[in-house]
Amino acid sequence: MTGERRRPRPFQTSASILALGLALGLSLSLAGCVSTPRPTPDTRLPAAYEAPAGTVLPRASLDRWWTTFNDPLLTRLIETALEKAPDARSAAAVLDEARAVRRGQIRQIYIPGTPLTGSAKKTHTEILDSSGAAGFTQGGDSEAYAANFDVSWELDLFGRKRSALGVVNNDLAAARFAYEGARASLAANVAQSYFEARGLAVQLDDARQTERINASLRDFSVKKANAGLIATSESDRAESDLAGTQARVANLEAQLATARRSLLILVGRGIDSVGSLTVTAVLDAAPPVPATIPGDLLGRRPDIREAQARLASASGNLKINELALLPTFNLTPGVGLSKSVSPSFPFAGGGGSGQTSTTSSAWSIGANVSIPVLNIPALLADIDAQNARTQQAAIAYERSVQTAYGEAENAMVQLAADQRRVTLLTAGEARAERAYTANRKGYGLGLIDLTTTLQAEQSWRAARTALTGARTDALLHAVQTYKALGGGWSPDAPASPQGSSTQGSSTQVSPTQVSPK
C-alpha cells in the first residue's frame, strides 16, 4: 500500500455540513422558543401612612437622623461606632470582598484565562547497535525548548458577556446595600443602647432620691416611736421600705454599669473604663418625625434596594442560562517559539560542531463553534431551576417592601402613642409630687400618719417610674422610626468604607431596574 491520502467523498462533506446546519438550527430554534416570563413583583404601596403626619424636615435630617436629637455625646458615639466598631469594620471587609470578587469576575468575562506555556526537554541517546541503512544515526544529547501562547476568545454575538456583566454589577450593588443596611442598623443599635442607659440613669437617680426620702421618713418615725407618739411597728415598716429602696439602688447601679459596658463594646471602645462614658440622668423629648410617604421606602430602605438588586441578578442569571442554548463562537489565535538542538555528524574533513540547532516561530489563527446538542436536556433543567430561584427573589422583594411598610407604619403609630403618654404622665407626675410634698409636711407636723405619707410617696414614685418608661419608649421608638424610614445613610452617595482599600473610589453601582407591577 502506498502512503497516498484519500480525499473525502463529496457525500461525506455534504453530510457533515448538513449535520452542522441541523444542530445549529436546532439550537437557535430552542433558544427562540425558551423565553421564560420574568416575574413582576407587586411593590404597590398606599399613598399615605395611616399614622399621624410628620414634620417637614430637611432631607439631610434623615441621612444623619441622630443629629436631630441635639445630643453631642450621641452623635460622637455613633460616628465613632461607624468608624471603629467591629460590626462596621466587618461590614466594610465584606464589601471589599465583593468588590474584589467583581474585579476578578470582570477579568474572567473579558480577558481570556489562557496561560503562557513553556517547556524544556533534554534527551541523552546511546547507540547500542547499528546496521544497514541506519548507519547515519548519531547518539548524544539533544535538547528541545518551546514557548506557546494560544488564546480562545469568545465572540459575544448573543449578549452572553453583557448579561454576565449585569449579574456581576447587581451582585456588587446588593453587597453595597447590605453594607449600608449594616451601618444603619449599627447606628440605631448605638442610639437605642444609649437611651436605654440614660433611662436607667434616670431610674437610678429617682431610686436614690426615694432612698433619701425613705431615710428621712425612717428618722422621723424612729424619733416619734422613741417619744411614744407612734407604735414601734411604724418605724419597723419605715426601716423595711428603706432596705427595699437600697436594694433597688444597688440593682440599678449594676444594670447601668452593664449597659455602659455594652455600649462601649458596641462602639468599639470595649477596653475603656466604664467611667470614661458619662451618661446623664436626663431624658429629652423625642424629635419630630420627618414627613414622608410610603413610596419613598423603595429608594431609601437599604434592604429593599438589596432585594431589588438580587432579583435583577437572578433575572440576569436566568438570561445567561437561556443563552447557553445558543452556539458559542470562539477565535483561537496563537503564537509559538521553538528551538531544538540535536547531535549530527561533522562535515567532511573534520569541520562542524557535531550539533544541529533549529529555531522556529509560528503563528496561527482559527475559529471554532460549539453547539450544545446533547446538553440540551440538562440546560433546560438549569433554566427551570434558575426560574424557580428568580421567583424566590421576586417573592423576597415583595416581602421586603411589605415588611418595610409595616415597620414604618407601626413605628410611627407607636411613637405618636408614646408622645401622648408622655404628655399625660407628665401632668400626672406633677400632681403626685404635689400630693406627696403636702403629705410629708403634714407627717412632720404630726397631722398625717405614716401610712398615708408612704402611700402618697409610693404613688409619686410609681408616677415617676411610668413617666421615665414613657420617655424612654418615646426615644427608642423615635430611633426605630428613623431606621424604618430608611434613615442612617445617603442613597445618592457611593459607599466608601473607612479603612477600605477602595476608599476614595467614586464608582457607584446601581442595580438594574425591575419594573414594579
Secondary structure as GFF3:
##gff-version 3
##sequence-region A 1 517
A	DSSP	alpha_helix	10	33	.	.	.	ID=ss1
A	DSSP	alpha_helix	60	63	.	.	.	ID=ss2
A	DSSP	three_ten_helix	65	69	.	.	.	ID=ss3
A	DSSP	alpha_helix	72	84	.	.	.	ID=ss4
A	DSSP	alpha_helix	86	110	.	.	.	ID=ss5
A	DSSP	beta_strand	117	125	.	.	.	ID=ss6
A	DSSP	three_ten_helix	132	136	.	.	.	ID=ss7
A	DSSP	beta_strand	140	150	.	.	.	ID=ss8
A	DSSP	beta_strand	153	154	.	.	.	ID=ss9
A	DSSP	alpha_helix	160	226	.	.	.	ID=ss10
A	DSSP	alpha_helix	232	266	.	.	.	ID=ss11
A	DSSP	three_ten_helix	274	276	.	.	.	ID=ss12
A	DSSP	three_ten_helix	294	296	.	.	.	ID=ss13
A	DSSP	alpha_helix	297	300	.	.	.	ID=ss14
A	DSSP	alpha_helix	302	323	.	.	.	ID=ss15
A	DSSP	beta_strand	328	331	.	.	.	ID=ss16
A	DSSP	beta_strand	334	343	.	.	.	ID=ss17
A	DSSP	three_ten_helix	348	350	.	.	.	ID=ss18
A	DSSP	beta_strand	355	364	.	.	.	ID=ss19
A	DSSP	beta_strand	367	370	.	.	.	ID=ss20
A	DSSP	alpha_helix	376	444	.	.	.	ID=ss21
A	DSSP	alpha_helix	450	484	.	.	.	ID=ss22
###
